[in-house]
Amino acid sequence: MSFDTEFVQTADNHRAIVSYQFATPDPADPSHMVLVVFLPLSLARLRLATALREVWREAELWRHRLGAKSGIGARGVRMDGFAAEGDDELDRDERDRARRRRAYRRHGVSIDLRCHFGKADMTAFRRVQPDPMKNLTSAAGGLVTLQSFRVCAMDDARNNWFPFSVTVSDTMCHAPAGSKTLDALGAACGQPKVALPDGAISRMDLLRREDLVLFLRYSANDPVVVHEYTERLYGPDTKPPVTLSSGAANAFKESVKGYWGGLTDDEFSLKFGGLVKRDPEVKRDESDRSYYEKRGKVPVDGAARAVIDMCANGYHGGLNMCPMPGYHDDAMTFDYDLQGAYPTAMSLVRDVDWAHPDGVIETLIQNRDLTLNDVPSPVTPFVAWVEFEFPDETRFPCLPIFTDGAPMYVLSSAGRSGTHAMAPEIHLALKVGARVHCQLGFALRPLDDQYGEPSHALREGVMQMVKDRVIAREWFGKKSLEELAIKTMANSTYGKTAQDVSQQNAWDAFEQIMDAVGGSAITSPYHAAMTTSFVRAELLAAAIQLSDAGFRFFSVTTDGFISDAPFDVVSGLDLFGLSALAAKSRALLADGDSSVWEVKHEQAALLNITTRGNVALNEGGVLAKNSYKTPDVIRKSGGERQHFHDLVISRSGRVAAPVKVFPSFRVLSYNDGRREDFIASTEDRHLSMDYDCKRQPDLDSMTVARPLDSAGTAHEVASFDTRPWDTIDECVRGREVAKNNADAGYCLRTVEQWRQWELRRSHGQGHRIADPYRSILLSLLIGHRQGVVGFNVPALDASAGSVSKRLEWLSGWGLGAVKESDWKNSRRPDRVGQMLPASACEPYLSVIRAATAETAPWDLLAPDDGGDDSAQRAA
């Protein structure tokens, strides 16, 4: 049963529902649709139960094979038919609930209620109990149910029940990327939306009053689009997966289970991710990760737990940076893409043997420098906590320190206790001459398949989706809905391996709390971290080799880069051995085509602003707007490029970027007076278009460019090269100075403005931690919580008591106070990048580590005055 609503937003920011429209196949002839439209005659909202009951009656759904099986009939089922012995001893509410349960056991019928952008439509019903909003969850831009909920409607005489069990699906969750509008879905499934006169969509109340026939043709067509699109993807009378990507994850899992000889779900969890079912009698460990804890799993043993934790901390996301900001019009530039970057990398990840009797760790490496013998290949199953130092002349270091929500690449880990890294980037670092000191590293035990060959489970899943896409193209045509859906599913599987690896919280409407989203069917920190590290290594290797060859490397974004190197040069890069591996993987996935790179855009003049911010004025050139949303009137006129170009080159501070926003699912589903209706508003955003200083601006290379705006006026733009920061502290300091400059209302566009930035950076404070002792305290807490070697504090273990008790003990050492939020945040992966090295935390680190939970803490910063605690201090 598909539905949609039409509504208007009044001048005083209230929402009036103009119509509710439903569509469902005619049970007597499924080639026809029954359309039911409710036209409210007042501001009173329709009850969901009433709507379902009336559609059931008008569409005669009791004639449907599933409706007939339920035995409900046109009038429902008699309420008095579910009485039982002992009911008289119950109070009225308990008796009613007991009879409803019996009605559902005998006559319940399942209805999948489908909509498009459920935040607008599911909030249009009257707020009554039981509240359907508490059973929904926000996913992929839509609202969906993870489990069914009961809507028991009654007839007007209150003699009969209609026991419906409802799930909610949202086509926003099933649309391919770039095709999320109902217009696009209608065009894709052969059910185009009805055209309206200009401006009519904003005043549907007037259209209903003045042209009811056109209003009904338009409004009743929208749920038909929803129905046709969903059935085109999944078939009739089929409950869709929660999202397109979750369906992909489940299909992927089934492919892998077959690849390994037909495993059960429990066997898959162990073999793929090192997880087993949690014993319900065993208490949850506070160090458990939410991605498996929410699914009732635990690591199979201590070795698996250690590896999972290190790989989760080694998962750093995509590479995005802007090595050469400015205006460049002296040569053609090309935007290159790694073809199928993530599926290609996924197919190279070798599985490891979680179930081996001796554990998944084959070799433990501690406190020594690594060599290529330790990591002989970019795809060696290896993860480590390392310190590093690259040669001074290195243009592009390749070991990440996760800071400010992204991987940063600096010359040395000095000032930090280290970083978690995976084999691809460690291998590349060794190839380019870096010293990589391993504090703790795990060489993992590789898994072979039943034929004695290396096992590649991700490859099997990806190849199955590639085969399905080929079949879809043959059956339905190139760029058909089916082909685009499978393409989206294939591309989403990488994200599903990483789901909740770095804990992601979402609003739980039922419990009214923020809670972890939990992992997907194929979440695996090892596979996710190896995959994204390989893609980053490919891009960094390209940057190194192109810059060494004298070409410029302007920008890099997730799976591609912009350079002035011609295609034959880029396609000839060996990437320090990574290219051959990628080409072999591509050939398997692309029917023998082993090409790694493709040109996506090219341009004669490039305005390169910052990470994810660049524009060329020619059609077919790049356009990345750094989160800026072009006003609709400009976008529709075709002036988007020129508008963004002129906006950036003429700015004097942050640029105004107002954006239409909708209430969050959280405020739409509050169960108290804080709940809001679905009312759109405009948020006055102001975006900085300044270079983000992920790399250090080279002021000696800075030149003045004067691009022209559409009126012919020249504006100064500083163009310059960058180099890697020496340390992460310098990187953070430079970024902080730039942010403070933007916050003060200025910008970094001209050469003089950059000189002022350098003056403040070199001689100003700019550091985010003003209190060095609290920095030590937080480093100690982070190190303990993340399991960093040399930072374990026995008195902070779970056996020492409640979290509040342990935090009170830690705060007693005089270095500052720690709160429960510090305790929770210390597990976040980016916090590791903020740690001080152990040497900088002494002597306080050694004192606190040596103390027990029974030791009464004292102020370590206070002088020893010979008091009663002198002997304890000495000890």
Solvent accessible surface area in square Angstrom, and as a share of the most:
residue,aa,sasa,rsa
1,M,24,0.11
2,S,0,0.00
3,F,0,0.00
4,D,14,0.07
5,T,7,0.04
6,E,13,0.06
7,F,57,0.24
8,V,13,0.08
9,Q,75,0.34
10,T,54,0.31
11,A,116,0.90
12,D,98,0.51
13,N,95,0.48
14,H,116,0.52
15,R,16,0.06
16,A,19,0.15
17,I,16,0.08
18,V,6,0.04
19,S,0,0.00
20,Y,1,0.00
21,Q,0,0.00
22,F,1,0.00
23,A,0,0.00
24,T,7,0.04
25,P,33,0.21
26,D,37,0.19
27,P,25,0.16
28,A,84,0.65
29,D,56,0.29
30,P,99,0.62
31,S,95,0.61
32,H,112,0.50
33,M,49,0.22
34,V,33,0.19
35,L,84,0.42
36,V,17,0.10
37,V,41,0.24
38,F,37,0.16
39,L,57,0.28
40,P,24,0.15
41,L,169,0.84
42,S,72,0.47
43,L,146,0.73
44,A,62,0.48
45,R,50,0.18
46,L,30,0.15
47,R,101,0.37
48,L,9,0.05
49,A,27,0.21
50,T,34,0.20
51,A,0,0.00
52,L,0,0.00
53,R,25,0.09
54,E,35,0.16
55,V,0,0.00
56,W,5,0.02
57,R,69,0.25
58,E,112,0.50
59,A,3,0.02
60,E,70,0.32
61,L,17,0.09
62,W,55,0.19
63,R,137,0.50
64,H,40,0.18
65,R,162,0.59
66,L,75,0.37
67,G,2,0.02
68,A,64,0.50
69,K,172,0.73
70,S,9,0.06
71,G,45,0.43
72,I,3,0.01
73,G,26,0.25
74,A,38,0.29
75,R,193,0.70
76,G,13,0.12
77,V,14,0.08
78,R,130,0.47
79,M,46,0.20
80,D,91,0.47
81,G,45,0.43
82,F,6,0.03
83,A,57,0.44
84,A,44,0.34
85,E,181,0.81
86,G,36,0.34
87,D,5,0.02
88,D,132,0.68
89,E,156,0.70
90,L,62,0.31
91,D,83,0.43
92,R,193,0.71
93,D,91,0.47
94,E,75,0.34
95,R,62,0.23
96,D,47,0.25
97,R,126,0.46
98,A,8,0.06
99,R,55,0.20
100,R,65,0.24
101,R,116,0.42
102,R,38,0.14
103,A,0,0.00
104,Y,20,0.08
105,R,171,0.62
106,R,138,0.50
107,H,43,0.19
108,G,33,0.32
109,V,11,0.06
110,S,90,0.58
111,I,14,0.07
112,D,22,0.11
113,L,0,0.00
114,R,13,0.05
115,C,0,0.00
116,H,22,0.10
117,F,50,0.21
118,G,0,0.00
119,K,36,0.15
120,A,9,0.07
121,D,3,0.02
122,M,3,0.01
123,T,18,0.10
124,A,0,0.00
125,F,13,0.05
126,R,93,0.34
127,R,109,0.40
128,V,39,0.22
129,Q,139,0.62
130,P,94,0.59
131,D,7,0.03
132,P,13,0.08
133,M,7,0.03
134,K,70,0.30
135,N,38,0.20
136,L,5,0.03
137,T,30,0.18
138,S,47,0.30
139,A,24,0.18
140,A,60,0.47
141,G,38,0.36
142,G,0,0.00
143,L,0,0.00
144,V,1,0.01
145,T,4,0.02
146,L,122,0.61
147,Q,149,0.66
148,S,62,0.40
149,F,17,0.07
150,R,118,0.43
151,V,14,0.08
152,C,23,0.14
153,A,3,0.02
154,M,39,0.18
155,D,17,0.09
156,D,119,0.62
157,A,68,0.53
158,R,157,0.57
159,N,65,0.33
160,N,17,0.09
161,W,2,0.01
162,F,0,0.00
163,P,0,0.00
164,F,0,0.00
165,S,22,0.14
166,V,0,0.00
167,T,15,0.09
168,V,5,0.03
169,S,11,0.07
170,D,0,0.00
171,T,4,0.02
172,M,33,0.15
173,C,4,0.02
174,H,5,0.02
175,A,4,0.03
176,P,6,0.04
177,A,85,0.66
178,G,84,0.81
179,S,30,0.19
180,K,71,0.30
181,T,81,0.47
182,L,21,0.10
183,D,85,0.44
184,A,32,0.25
185,L,1,0.01
186,G,0,0.00
187,A,76,0.59
188,A,41,0.32
189,C,17,0.10
190,G,61,0.59
191,Q,48,0.21
192,P,89,0.56
193,K,47,0.20
194,V,30,0.17
195,A,89,0.69
196,L,39,0.19
197,P,80,0.50
198,D,153,0.79
199,G,54,0.52
200,A,17,0.13
201,I,99,0.50
202,S,73,0.47
203,R,110,0.40
204,M,2,0.01
205,D,35,0.18
206,L,53,0.26
207,L,17,0.09
208,R,50,0.18
209,R,177,0.65
210,E,133,0.60
211,D,59,0.30
212,L,79,0.39
213,V,107,0.61
214,L,32,0.16
215,F,0,0.00
216,L,59,0.29
217,R,139,0.51
218,Y,15,0.06
219,S,0,0.00
220,A,9,0.07
221,N,16,0.08
222,D,6,0.03
223,P,0,0.00
224,V,13,0.07
225,V,0,0.00
226,V,1,0.00
227,H,10,0.05
228,E,58,0.26
229,Y,0,0.00
230,T,6,0.04
231,E,42,0.19
232,R,94,0.34
233,L,38,0.19
234,Y,54,0.21
235,G,21,0.21
236,P,95,0.60
237,D,77,0.40
238,T,54,0.31
239,K,115,0.49
240,P,4,0.02
241,P,37,0.23
242,V,43,0.25
243,T,11,0.06
244,L,7,0.03
245,S,28,0.18
246,S,25,0.16
247,G,12,0.11
248,A,0,0.00
249,A,2,0.01
250,N,77,0.39
251,A,47,0.36
252,F,1,0.00
253,K,28,0.12
254,E,99,0.44
255,S,25,0.16
256,V,0,0.00
257,K,25,0.11
258,G,49,0.47
259,Y,53,0.20
260,W,14,0.05
261,G,60,0.58
262,G,56,0.54
263,L,32,0.16
264,T,79,0.46
265,D,73,0.38
266,D,67,0.35
267,E,87,0.39
268,F,4,0.02
269,S,18,0.12
270,L,46,0.23
271,K,60,0.25
272,F,5,0.02
273,G,7,0.06
274,G,0,0.00
275,L,15,0.08
276,V,49,0.28
277,K,136,0.58
278,R,47,0.17
279,D,71,0.37
280,P,123,0.77
281,E,154,0.69
282,V,87,0.50
283,K,182,0.77
284,R,109,0.40
285,D,63,0.33
286,E,56,0.25
287,S,32,0.21
288,D,7,0.04
289,R,20,0.07
290,S,11,0.07
291,Y,3,0.01
292,Y,1,0.00
293,E,45,0.20
294,K,90,0.38
295,R,116,0.42
296,G,34,0.33
297,K,28,0.12
298,V,26,0.15
299,P,11,0.07
300,V,52,0.30
301,D,56,0.29
302,G,56,0.54
303,A,27,0.21
304,A,0,0.00
305,R,60,0.22
306,A,38,0.29
307,V,0,0.00
308,I,2,0.01
309,D,27,0.14
310,M,14,0.06
311,C,0,0.00
312,A,0,0.00
313,N,4,0.02
314,G,0,0.00
315,Y,35,0.13
316,H,8,0.03
317,G,18,0.17
318,G,22,0.21
319,L,3,0.02
320,N,29,0.15
321,M,9,0.04
322,C,0,0.00
323,P,0,0.00
324,M,20,0.09
325,P,4,0.03
326,G,2,0.02
327,Y,43,0.16
328,H,15,0.07
329,D,86,0.45
330,D,104,0.54
331,A,40,0.31
332,M,83,0.37
333,T,1,0.01
334,F,39,0.16
335,D,19,0.10
336,Y,0,0.00
337,D,23,0.12
338,L,7,0.04
339,Q,35,0.16
340,G,35,0.34
341,A,7,0.05
342,Y,29,0.11
343,P,18,0.11
344,T,5,0.03
345,A,1,0.01
346,M,1,0.00
347,S,0,0.00
348,L,10,0.05
349,V,3,0.02
350,R,59,0.22
351,D,2,0.01
352,V,1,0.01
353,D,30,0.15
354,W,6,0.02
355,A,58,0.45
356,H,53,0.24
357,P,129,0.81
358,D,109,0.57
359,G,5,0.05
360,V,1,0.00
361,I,36,0.18
362,E,94,0.42
363,T,67,0.39
364,L,97,0.48
365,I,8,0.04
366,Q,101,0.45
367,N,112,0.57
368,R,100,0.36
369,D,61,0.31
370,L,8,0.04
371,T,68,0.39
372,L,67,0.33
373,N,139,0.71
374,D,26,0.13
375,V,0,0.00
376,P,87,0.54
377,S,32,0.21
378,P,8,0.05
379,V,29,0.17
380,T,24,0.14
381,P,13,0.08
382,F,0,0.00
383,V,0,0.00
384,A,0,0.00
385,W,3,0.01
386,V,0,0.00
387,E,55,0.25
388,F,4,0.02
389,E,92,0.41
390,F,4,0.02
391,P,42,0.27
392,D,129,0.67
393,E,140,0.63
394,T,19,0.11
395,R,72,0.26
396,F,0,0.00
397,P,0,0.00
398,C,0,0.00
399,L,0,0.00
400,P,0,0.00
401,I,1,0.00
402,F,35,0.15
403,T,1,0.01
404,D,56,0.29
405,G,53,0.51
406,A,20,0.16
407,P,11,0.07
408,M,3,0.01
409,Y,11,0.04
410,V,0,0.00
411,L,16,0.08
412,S,19,0.12
413,S,5,0.03
414,A,57,0.44
415,G,27,0.26
416,R,13,0.05
417,S,6,0.04
418,G,0,0.00
419,T,5,0.03
420,H,10,0.05
421,A,1,0.01
422,M,1,0.01
423,A,0,0.00
424,P,1,0.00
425,E,0,0.00
426,I,0,0.00
427,H,7,0.03
428,L,0,0.00
429,A,0,0.00
430,L,24,0.12
431,K,85,0.36
432,V,32,0.18
433,G,48,0.46
434,A,10,0.08
435,R,114,0.42
436,V,1,0.01
437,H,33,0.15
438,C,0,0.00
439,Q,34,0.15
440,L,29,0.14
441,G,0,0.00
442,F,10,0.04
443,A,19,0.15
444,L,4,0.02
445,R,42,0.15
446,P,46,0.29
447,L,20,0.10
448,D,69,0.36
449,D,25,0.13
450,Q,117,0.52
451,Y,172,0.65
452,G,52,0.50
453,E,102,0.46
454,P,54,0.34
455,S,0,0.00
456,H,29,0.13
457,A,0,0.00
458,L,1,0.00
459,R,48,0.17
460,E,52,0.23
461,G,0,0.00
462,V,3,0.02
463,M,47,0.21
464,Q,66,0.29
465,M,12,0.05
466,V,46,0.27
467,K,106,0.45
468,D,51,0.26
469,R,70,0.25
470,V,61,0.35
471,I,76,0.39
472,A,4,0.03
473,R,85,0.31
474,E,126,0.57
475,W,187,0.66
476,F,100,0.42
477,G,30,0.29
478,K,154,0.65
479,K,149,0.63
480,S,15,0.10
481,L,6,0.03
482,E,17,0.07
483,E,5,0.02
484,L,56,0.28
485,A,3,0.02
486,I,36,0.18
487,K,79,0.33
488,T,33,0.19
489,M,34,0.15
490,A,16,0.12
491,N,81,0.42
492,S,25,0.16
493,T,1,0.00
494,Y,28,0.11
495,G,36,0.35
496,K,25,0.11
497,T,1,0.00
498,A,11,0.09
499,Q,44,0.20
500,D,1,0.01
501,V,3,0.02
502,S,37,0.24
503,Q,109,0.48
504,Q,97,0.43
505,N,84,0.43
506,A,36,0.28
507,W,21,0.07
508,D,43,0.22
509,A,3,0.02
510,F,119,0.50
511,E,102,0.46
512,Q,36,0.16
513,I,86,0.44
514,M,91,0.40
515,D,45,0.23
516,A,8,0.06
517,V,65,0.37
518,G,3,0.02
519,G,7,0.06
520,S,10,0.06
521,A,20,0.15
522,I,1,0.00
523,T,12,0.07
524,S,1,0.01
525,P,3,0.02
526,Y,2,0.01
527,H,2,0.01
528,A,0,0.00
529,A,0,0.00
530,M,2,0.01
531,T,1,0.00
532,T,0,0.00
533,S,0,0.00
534,F,3,0.01
535,V,0,0.00
536,R,1,0.00
537,A,0,0.00
538,E,3,0.01
539,L,0,0.00
540,L,0,0.00
541,A,0,0.00
542,A,0,0.00
543,A,1,0.00
544,I,15,0.08
545,Q,34,0.15
546,L,0,0.00
547,S,22,0.14
548,D,111,0.57
549,A,64,0.50
550,G,66,0.64
551,F,59,0.24
552,R,61,0.22
553,F,2,0.01
554,F,0,0.00
555,S,3,0.02
556,V,0,0.00
557,T,41,0.24
558,T,35,0.20
559,D,46,0.24
560,G,5,0.04
561,F,2,0.01
562,I,8,0.04
563,S,0,0.00
564,D,28,0.14
565,A,0,0.00
566,P,52,0.33
567,F,91,0.38
568,D,102,0.53
569,V,43,0.25
570,V,0,0.00
571,S,57,0.37
572,G,59,0.57
573,L,22,0.11
574,D,84,0.44
575,L,0,0.00
576,F,47,0.20
577,G,36,0.34
578,L,0,0.00
579,S,18,0.12
580,A,74,0.58
581,L,45,0.23
582,A,1,0.00
583,A,25,0.19
584,K,135,0.57
585,S,0,0.00
586,R,29,0.10
587,A,31,0.24
588,L,78,0.39
589,L,11,0.05
590,A,29,0.22
591,D,147,0.76
592,G,56,0.54
593,D,67,0.35
594,S,53,0.34
595,S,47,0.30
596,V,16,0.09
597,W,8,0.03
598,E,77,0.34
599,V,57,0.33
600,K,121,0.51
601,H,49,0.22
602,E,82,0.37
603,Q,1,0.00
604,A,61,0.47
605,A,32,0.25
606,L,0,0.00
607,L,4,0.02
608,N,2,0.01
609,I,11,0.06
610,T,5,0.03
611,T,16,0.09
612,R,115,0.42
613,G,0,0.00
614,N,7,0.04
615,V,1,0.01
616,A,1,0.01
617,L,82,0.41
618,N,62,0.32
619,E,147,0.66
620,G,46,0.44
621,G,1,0.01
622,V,5,0.03
623,L,58,0.29
624,A,35,0.27
625,K,48,0.20
626,N,34,0.17
627,S,83,0.54
628,Y,15,0.06
629,K,109,0.46
630,T,4,0.02
631,P,57,0.36
632,D,75,0.39
633,V,116,0.66
634,I,45,0.23
635,R,111,0.41
636,K,156,0.66
637,S,89,0.58
638,G,63,0.61
639,G,25,0.24
640,E,34,0.15
641,R,38,0.14
642,Q,57,0.25
643,H,47,0.21
644,F,0,0.00
645,H,6,0.02
646,D,24,0.12
647,L,46,0.23
648,V,3,0.02
649,I,0,0.00
650,S,53,0.34
651,R,21,0.08
652,S,89,0.57
653,G,12,0.11
654,R,83,0.30
655,V,8,0.05
656,A,59,0.46
657,A,1,0.01
658,P,76,0.48
659,V,25,0.15
660,K,127,0.54
661,V,45,0.26
662,F,85,0.35
663,P,16,0.10
664,S,56,0.36
665,F,10,0.04
666,R,94,0.34
667,V,33,0.19
668,L,1,0.01
669,S,0,0.00
670,Y,19,0.07
671,N,94,0.48
672,D,58,0.30
673,G,82,0.79
674,R,134,0.49
675,R,46,0.17
676,E,94,0.42
677,D,44,0.23
678,F,7,0.03
679,I,32,0.16
680,A,16,0.12
681,S,62,0.40
682,T,95,0.55
683,E,83,0.37
684,D,112,0.58
685,R,60,0.22
686,H,102,0.45
687,L,30,0.15
688,S,33,0.21
689,M,0,0.00
690,D,13,0.07
691,Y,6,0.02
692,D,37,0.19
693,C,0,0.00
694,K,25,0.11
695,R,5,0.02
696,Q,21,0.09
697,P,3,0.02
698,D,31,0.16
699,L,51,0.25
700,D,143,0.74
701,S,40,0.26
702,M,24,0.11
703,T,82,0.48
704,V,74,0.42
705,A,17,0.13
706,R,150,0.55
707,P,5,0.03
708,L,104,0.52
709,D,26,0.13
710,S,86,0.55
711,A,92,0.71
712,G,46,0.44
713,T,69,0.40
714,A,49,0.38
715,H,35,0.15
716,E,39,0.18
717,V,13,0.08
718,A,5,0.04
719,S,10,0.06
720,F,7,0.03
721,D,37,0.19
722,T,1,0.01
723,R,105,0.38
724,P,6,0.04
725,W,0,0.00
726,D,69,0.36
727,T,27,0.16
728,I,0,0.00
729,D,29,0.15
730,E,44,0.20
731,C,1,0.00
732,V,5,0.03
733,R,60,0.22
734,G,0,0.00
735,R,45,0.16
736,E,44,0.20
737,V,9,0.05
738,A,9,0.07
739,K,114,0.48
740,N,76,0.39
741,N,10,0.05
742,A,4,0.03
743,D,81,0.42
744,A,67,0.52
745,G,48,0.46
746,Y,134,0.51
747,C,2,0.01
748,L,5,0.03
749,R,39,0.14
750,T,21,0.12
751,V,16,0.09
752,E,90,0.40
753,Q,46,0.21
754,W,4,0.01
755,R,141,0.51
756,Q,81,0.36
757,W,0,0.00
758,E,43,0.19
759,L,116,0.58
760,R,96,0.35
761,R,35,0.13
762,S,57,0.37
763,H,149,0.66
764,G,40,0.38
765,Q,127,0.56
766,G,11,0.11
767,H,55,0.24
768,R,90,0.33
769,I,50,0.26
770,A,93,0.72
771,D,65,0.34
772,P,84,0.53
773,Y,82,0.31
774,R,71,0.26
775,S,7,0.05
776,I,13,0.06
777,L,0,0.00
778,L,43,0.21
779,S,2,0.01
780,L,0,0.00
781,L,0,0.00
782,I,10,0.05
783,G,0,0.00
784,H,28,0.13
785,R,32,0.12
786,Q,13,0.06
787,G,58,0.55
788,V,6,0.04
789,V,63,0.36
790,G,24,0.24
791,F,2,0.01
792,N,78,0.40
793,V,1,0.00
794,P,71,0.45
795,A,3,0.03
796,L,0,0.00
797,D,63,0.33
798,A,60,0.47
799,S,111,0.72
800,A,16,0.13
801,G,29,0.28
802,S,65,0.42
803,V,37,0.21
804,S,77,0.50
805,K,122,0.52
806,R,10,0.04
807,L,10,0.05
808,E,133,0.60
809,W,24,0.08
810,L,0,0.00
811,S,34,0.22
812,G,31,0.30
813,W,0,0.00
814,G,28,0.27
815,L,4,0.02
816,G,29,0.28
817,A,68,0.53
818,V,11,0.07
819,K,127,0.54
820,E,98,0.44
821,S,55,0.36
822,D,19,0.10
823,W,12,0.04
824,K,129,0.55
825,N,47,0.24
826,S,3,0.02
827,R,38,0.14
828,R,111,0.41
829,P,16,0.10
830,D,10,0.05
831,R,52,0.19
832,V,8,0.04
833,G,2,0.02
834,Q,31,0.14
835,M,0,0.00
836,L,37,0.18
837,P,28,0.18
838,A,39,0.30
839,S,92,0.59
840,A,49,0.38
841,C,0,0.00
842,E,72,0.32
843,P,86,0.54
844,Y,38,0.14
845,L,4,0.02
846,S,59,0.38
847,V,50,0.29
848,I,0,0.00
849,R,85,0.31
850,A,84,0.65
851,A,10,0.08
852,T,73,0.42
853,A,37,0.29
854,E,154,0.69
855,T,27,0.16
856,A,67,0.52
857,P,43,0.27
858,W,34,0.12
859,D,63,0.32
860,L,31,0.15
861,L,73,0.36
862,A,36,0.28
863,P,115,0.73
864,D,85,0.44
865,D,125,0.65
866,G,60,0.57
867,G,34,0.33
868,D,156,0.81
869,D,45,0.23
870,S,29,0.19
871,A,82,0.63
872,Q,70,0.31
873,R,59,0.22
874,A,92,0.71
875,A,120,0.93
